[in-house]
Amino acid sequence: MSEATTAAIAVEKLNKFFPSRSGTVTAIQDIDFSVGSGEFFCIVGPSGCGKTTLLRILAGLETATSGEVTISATQNGRPLNSMVFQEQSVFPWMTVRNNVAYGLKLRGIPKKERFEIAEHYISMIGLSKFAECYPHQLSGGMKQRVSVARAFANDPEILLLDEPFGALDEQNRLLLQQELLKIWEGTRKTAVFITHSIDEALCLGDRVMIMTAHPGSIKCILDNDLPRPRDISAIWGSPEYHRLFKEIWSILREEVLKGKQLEMGCQIS
């Protein structure tokens, strides 16, 4: 993030400790970073490094043990954040339209207006023909499209995404990545996206933060200058994409191996 860019999120000296039978467990340690307004910020790291814990703290679903999280709000009645989870989180008793419009209903938006907004995002995710369907009538990929549309429709200050496509097959994941890019490029929401995939981070993000193995801290933050708007299949052939992929993997590989060693140590003990 350049110095001229306004910080939408500022995190300073963030720590999270959990009590356990064997003592205190450190989930994340001395986390410091900022996310610019309108930036798409991706976080990658080994399993168990505290990525989801960090995102839940940003969402207000977890309380930090120490440190500061500052989110700049425009104070115009919009919600502070919307979160898209890895698990499908649509309401099974609601149609696609009502699911997407749910946050707007909670905010007191009149029915006609909220359905117009919902229709816009339902169209963008390619589910207009399924607007009156219920979740049990949809595939897993379609349900995640609904979750993404609901998050954008609610017009939050910050969009938080916790591996939203991690459980999908490769084809659906690629389709949803491209659809997410299309929607984001039309709104330029500030977004924080958790992923295990280097490819996904490079396809989506403006910067990529790499976390260490447990306890999670920041290994480094890299700029991703691949041009926008992005076509995922096109950037795969870019020399810059391959350079960045190799650079991130060379940094991340060491932490992944450390994480595996920690797992083996826990199993032995």
C-alpha positions as CSV (number, residue, x, y, z in Angstrom):
1,M,0.0,0.0,0.0
2,S,1.4,3.4,-1.0
3,E,1.8,6.1,1.6
4,A,-0.8,8.2,-0.2
5,T,-3.5,5.5,0.1
6,T,-5.9,5.8,3.0
7,A,-5.8,2.9,5.3
8,A,-9.2,1.2,5.7
9,I,-7.8,-1.3,8.2
10,A,-4.8,-0.8,10.5
11,V,-3.6,-3.6,12.7
12,E,-1.0,-3.0,15.4
13,K,0.9,-5.4,17.7
14,L,-2.0,-7.9,17.6
15,N,-1.8,-11.0,19.8
16,K,-4.3,-13.8,20.5
17,F,-3.7,-16.4,23.2
18,F,-6.0,-19.3,24.1
19,P,-5.9,-21.3,27.3
20,S,-5.4,-25.0,27.1
21,R,-4.8,-28.0,29.4
22,S,-1.0,-27.8,28.7
23,G,-0.8,-24.0,29.1
24,T,-1.4,-20.9,27.0
25,V,-1.4,-21.4,23.2
26,T,-0.4,-18.4,21.0
27,A,-2.5,-18.3,17.9
28,I,-1.1,-15.1,16.4
29,Q,1.8,-13.0,17.6
30,D,2.8,-9.3,17.0
31,I,0.8,-8.8,13.9
32,D,1.2,-5.4,12.2
33,F,-0.2,-4.5,8.8
34,S,-2.6,-2.1,7.1
35,V,-5.0,-2.5,4.1
36,G,-5.7,0.4,1.8
37,S,-9.2,1.6,1.0
38,G,-10.3,-0.4,-2.1
39,E,-7.4,-2.8,-1.8
40,F,-7.8,-6.6,-2.3
41,F,-5.5,-8.0,0.3
42,C,-4.7,-11.7,0.4
43,I,-3.3,-13.8,3.3
44,V,-1.6,-17.2,2.8
45,G,0.1,-19.4,5.3
46,P,0.5,-23.0,6.6
47,S,-2.5,-24.7,8.2
48,G,-2.9,-23.7,11.8
49,C,-1.0,-20.4,11.5
50,G,-3.9,-18.4,12.8
51,K,-5.3,-17.0,9.5
52,T,-8.9,-17.6,10.4
53,T,-8.4,-16.3,13.9
54,L,-7.0,-13.1,12.5
55,L,-10.0,-12.7,10.1
56,R,-12.5,-13.4,12.9
57,I,-10.8,-10.6,15.0
58,L,-11.2,-8.2,12.1
59,A,-14.9,-9.3,11.8
60,G,-15.5,-8.7,15.5
61,L,-16.2,-12.4,16.1
62,E,-13.1,-12.9,18.3
63,T,-11.5,-10.6,20.8
64,A,-7.8,-10.0,20.6
65,T,-5.7,-10.6,23.7
66,S,-3.8,-7.4,23.0
67,G,-3.1,-5.0,20.3
68,E,-5.3,-2.6,18.2
69,V,-7.5,-3.0,15.1
70,T,-8.7,0.2,13.6
71,I,-11.3,0.2,10.8
72,S,-12.0,3.5,9.0
73,A,-15.8,3.8,8.5
74,T,-17.6,6.4,6.4
75,Q,-20.5,6.5,8.8
76,N,-23.1,6.4,6.1
77,G,-25.3,3.7,7.6
78,R,-23.5,0.9,5.8
79,P,-22.5,-2.2,7.9
80,L,-18.8,-2.3,9.0
81,N,-18.2,-5.7,7.4
82,S,-19.6,-8.7,5.7
83,M,-18.0,-12.1,6.0
84,V,-18.0,-15.1,3.6
85,F,-17.1,-18.4,5.3
86,Q,-15.6,-21.5,3.8
87,E,-18.6,-23.5,4.9
88,Q,-21.9,-22.8,3.1
89,S,-23.7,-20.3,5.2
90,V,-26.9,-19.7,3.2
91,F,-30.2,-20.0,5.1
92,P,-31.9,-23.2,4.0
93,W,-35.5,-21.9,4.5
94,M,-34.9,-18.9,2.2
95,T,-34.9,-18.6,-1.6
96,V,-31.8,-17.3,-3.4
97,R,-33.5,-13.8,-3.6
98,N,-34.3,-13.7,0.1
99,N,-30.9,-15.0,1.0
100,V,-29.1,-12.3,-1.0
101,A,-31.5,-9.6,0.3
102,Y,-31.3,-10.7,3.9
103,G,-28.7,-8.1,5.2
104,L,-30.6,-5.4,3.4
105,K,-33.8,-6.5,5.2
106,L,-32.1,-6.3,8.6
107,R,-31.0,-2.7,7.7
108,G,-34.6,-1.8,7.1
109,I,-34.3,-1.3,3.3
110,P,-37.8,-1.3,1.7
111,K,-38.7,-4.5,0.0
112,K,-38.8,-3.1,-3.5
113,E,-35.4,-1.5,-3.2
114,R,-33.7,-4.5,-1.6
115,F,-35.0,-6.9,-4.2
116,E,-33.7,-4.6,-6.9
117,I,-30.3,-4.6,-5.3
118,A,-30.5,-8.4,-4.8
119,E,-31.5,-8.9,-8.5
120,H,-28.4,-7.0,-9.6
121,Y,-26.0,-9.2,-7.7
122,I,-27.9,-12.4,-8.5
123,S,-27.6,-11.5,-12.2
124,M,-23.8,-10.9,-11.7
125,I,-23.3,-14.4,-10.3
126,G,-25.3,-16.0,-13.1
127,L,-28.2,-17.3,-11.0
128,S,-31.2,-15.2,-12.3
129,K,-33.0,-18.4,-13.3
130,F,-32.6,-19.7,-9.8
131,A,-33.8,-16.7,-7.8
132,E,-36.8,-18.5,-6.4
133,C,-35.0,-21.7,-5.7
134,Y,-34.1,-22.9,-2.2
135,P,-30.5,-24.0,-1.2
136,H,-31.4,-27.7,-1.4
137,Q,-32.0,-27.2,-5.1
138,L,-28.6,-25.7,-5.7
139,S,-25.1,-27.2,-6.1
140,G,-22.3,-26.4,-3.6
141,G,-20.8,-23.9,-6.1
142,M,-24.1,-22.1,-6.5
143,K,-24.6,-21.8,-2.8
144,Q,-21.2,-20.1,-2.5
145,R,-22.2,-17.7,-5.3
146,V,-25.2,-16.8,-3.2
147,S,-23.0,-16.2,-0.1
148,V,-20.7,-13.9,-2.2
149,A,-23.7,-12.0,-3.7
150,R,-25.2,-11.5,-0.2
151,A,-22.0,-10.1,1.1
152,F,-21.6,-7.6,-1.7
153,A,-25.4,-6.7,-1.7
154,N,-25.1,-5.6,1.9
155,D,-22.7,-2.9,0.8
156,P,-20.2,-3.3,3.7
157,E,-17.2,-1.1,4.4
158,I,-15.0,-4.2,4.5
159,L,-15.4,-7.6,2.8
160,L,-13.9,-10.5,4.7
161,L,-13.5,-13.9,3.0
162,D,-12.3,-17.0,4.7
163,E,-11.3,-19.6,2.0
164,P,-14.7,-19.3,0.4
165,F,-13.8,-21.5,-2.5
166,G,-11.6,-24.0,-0.7
167,A,-14.2,-26.8,-0.7
168,L,-15.1,-26.5,-4.3
169,D,-13.9,-28.5,-7.3
170,E,-11.3,-26.9,-9.6
171,Q,-13.8,-25.9,-12.3
172,N,-16.2,-24.2,-10.0
173,R,-13.4,-22.5,-8.1
174,L,-12.0,-20.9,-11.3
175,L,-15.5,-19.8,-12.3
176,L,-16.2,-18.2,-8.9
177,Q,-12.8,-16.5,-8.8
178,Q,-13.5,-14.8,-12.1
179,E,-17.0,-13.8,-11.0
180,L,-15.6,-12.5,-7.7
181,L,-13.1,-10.4,-9.7
182,K,-15.9,-9.1,-11.9
183,I,-18.0,-8.0,-9.0
184,W,-15.1,-6.6,-7.0
185,E,-13.8,-4.6,-10.0
186,G,-17.2,-2.9,-10.2
187,T,-17.3,-2.0,-6.5
188,R,-13.7,-1.8,-5.4
189,K,-14.6,-2.9,-1.9
190,T,-11.8,-3.2,0.6
191,A,-11.3,-7.0,0.8
192,V,-9.3,-9.3,3.0
193,F,-9.1,-12.8,1.5
194,I,-7.8,-15.9,3.3
195,T,-6.5,-18.7,1.1
196,H,-4.1,-21.7,1.0
197,S,-3.6,-21.2,-2.7
198,I,-0.8,-19.1,-4.1
199,D,-2.5,-19.1,-7.5
200,E,-5.7,-17.8,-6.0
201,A,-3.8,-15.1,-4.1
202,L,-2.1,-13.9,-7.3
203,C,-5.2,-14.0,-9.4
204,L,-7.2,-11.9,-6.9
205,G,-4.9,-9.8,-4.7
206,D,-3.1,-6.5,-4.9
207,R,-0.8,-7.6,-2.1
208,V,-0.1,-11.0,-0.5
209,M,0.8,-11.4,3.1
210,I,2.7,-14.6,4.0
211,M,2.3,-15.9,7.5
212,T,4.7,-18.1,9.5
213,A,3.9,-21.5,10.9
214,H,2.4,-21.6,14.4
215,P,2.5,-19.2,16.2
216,G,1.4,-17.1,13.3
217,S,3.2,-13.9,12.6
218,I,4.0,-12.0,9.4
219,K,6.8,-13.5,7.3
220,C,6.6,-10.8,4.6
221,I,4.1,-8.8,2.4
222,L,4.6,-8.8,-1.3
223,D,3.2,-6.4,-4.0
224,N,1.3,-8.1,-6.8
225,D,1.5,-5.7,-9.8
226,L,-0.3,-8.0,-12.3
227,P,-2.4,-5.6,-14.4
228,R,-6.2,-5.1,-13.8
229,P,-8.8,-6.0,-15.0
230,R,-7.6,-9.5,-14.8
231,D,-8.5,-12.5,-16.8
232,I,-7.4,-15.6,-14.9
233,S,-6.6,-17.8,-17.8
234,A,-4.6,-14.9,-19.4
235,I,-2.4,-14.1,-16.4
236,W,-1.2,-17.7,-16.1
237,G,0.9,-17.2,-19.2
238,S,2.5,-14.0,-17.8
239,P,6.2,-14.2,-16.9
240,E,5.5,-11.9,-13.9
241,Y,2.8,-14.4,-12.6
242,H,5.4,-17.2,-12.7
243,R,8.1,-15.1,-11.0
244,L,5.7,-14.1,-8.2
245,F,4.5,-17.7,-7.8
246,K,8.1,-19.0,-7.4
247,E,9.0,-16.2,-5.0
248,I,6.0,-16.8,-2.8
249,W,6.5,-20.6,-2.8
250,S,10.2,-20.3,-1.9
251,I,9.2,-18.2,1.1
252,L,6.1,-20.2,2.1
253,R,7.7,-23.7,1.6
254,E,9.9,-23.2,4.6
255,E,6.9,-22.3,6.8
256,V,4.9,-25.2,5.5
257,L,7.7,-27.7,6.4
258,K,7.9,-26.1,9.9
259,G,4.2,-26.6,10.3
260,K,4.5,-30.3,9.3
261,Q,7.3,-30.7,11.9
262,L,5.2,-29.1,14.6
263,E,2.3,-31.5,13.7
264,M,4.6,-34.5,13.9
265,G,5.9,-33.3,17.3
266,C,2.4,-33.0,18.7
267,Q,1.5,-36.5,17.4
268,I,4.7,-38.0,19.0
269,S,4.1,-36.3,22.3
